[in-house]
Amino acid sequence: MVKSRFWRPSLATPRLSGFMLSFYLGPFYESQKLNAIAAAVYEEAAKWSDSTSRPILENKARRLRTP
């Protein structure tokens, strides 16, 4: 492997599952009254979830986005 002067080692970031997003991060941001972030978390969780929980997460994100 050839290293250039611009080469930097990268850190691996874990991919959070849809369950982790919707079970831990979404409710945390909701409790902190950060609805825009919670809605984004639920939208991302919907991308990674199955077809049964996807509409539930999308509705929750839509509810948080409305004023």
N, C-alpha and C positions, 0 to 999 in steps of 0.2 A: 504494500500500500504506500503510495506516494503522498507525503504530507506537504502541503503548500503553506505559505506563511498565513493564509486566510483560514486554514483548517482549524476547527475547534471541536472538541468532543461534545457530543450532544447528550442531554439527559433524556431518559425515557420517561414519558408521562403516561400514567395508566389510563386506559379508556374506561370510563365509568359506565356501568350498565344502566339501562333504562329504569330498572328497579331502584338502584342506588340514587339516581337523580330524582325520581318521583317520591321515594320514601324518606330520604334524608335531606337533600338539598332544597327541594321545593318547599316543604313545610318550614324549614329553617328560615328561608328568605321571606316567606309569608308572615312568620311570627315577628320578624324584624321590620315589617311594614314596607318591604322592598318589592312591591308587586310587579314592577317591570322585569326585575331579575328573576323572580319566581316564575313569571309567565315564560320567559326565555328558557328556563330550566325545564318546565313542563313541555314546551315545544320540542326541545331536544330529546327529552325522554320519549315523546311520541314517535320520533323518528326511529328509535331503537327498539320499540315495544312491538308486541304482536297485535294482530287485528282486533282482538277483543278489548284491549285496554287503550288502544289508540284514540277512539272517539271520546273516551272519558278524559284523557289527558288534554286533548285538543279543546274540549269544552271548558276545562278548568283554566287553561291558558287564555282562552277568549274571555272568560269571566273576569280574570285578573287584569286584562288589558282595558276593559271598559271602565270609564271614570265613575 
